[in-house]
Amino acid sequence: MAGALKQAVLEGLADATGFFAGALAGWLIGRALGCDVLAPGGSTSRTLIGWLLLLAGCGAGKWAAQRVKARLAGRPR
């Protein structure tokens, strides 16, 4: 049981790390392009584009984390 719990915690941490890193990358790309999510002034087209970049980064980071986990486990893509 302890081994299964450890494996589940490691998988959860890997997913969370990928999710967070992807979100951070998406946010930084949005800021570099002038589409900051945290910009004052409410919802403008630039902030909405920033949200899309942030969310795309979240998904890409989680996808990348799953690919790395699969590669380390020796599973096919």
N, C-alpha and C positions, 0 to 999 in steps of 0.2 A: 504493500500500500504506500509506503513512504517513497518508493521509487516512482510510482505513478504520479504522486502528488508533486514531487520534484520536477518531473517531466512536464506536467501541466503548468506549473509556475514558470518554468523556463520558456515554454511556448508562449504563454501570456505576456511575459516580459519582452520577448522578441517581437511579438505583434505590436505591443504598445510602443516600443522603441521605434519601429518602422513607421507607425502611424504618426508619432510625434515628430520624427525627423522629416518625414514627408510634408507635414503641415508647416513646419518651420521653413523648409525649402520653398514651398509654395508661397508663403507669406513674404519671404525675402525677395523672391522673383517678382511678386506683385509690387512690392515697394520700389524695386529697381525700375520697374516699368511705369511708376507713378500711379499705381492702383492700390493704394494702402487701405486695408480693411478698417483700420483704426483712425482714419482721417476724420477730423471734425466736419460737421455739416450734414449729417444724416445720410440717407441712402441716395447716392448718385450712381450714374452708370460706372464710374471708376471704382467705387467701393464694391459694387456688385461683381465687376470683373475680378477684383481682388479676392472676393469670396470664392468665386469659381476657381481661381488659381490655388487658393488655400485648400479647397475641398479636393481638387484634382491631385494636389500634393499628398493629402492624406491617403487617398486611394492608391496612388503610386507607391508610397512608402510601405503601406501594408502589403501590397502585391510583391514588392521587392523583398520584404522580410519573409514572406511565405516561400518565395523562390530560393532564398538562401537556406531556410530551414530544410526544404526538400533536397537541396543539393548536399547539405551536410549529412542528411539522413540516408543518402544514397538512392533516393527515389527518383524515377524518371520525371522529366518536366511534364 
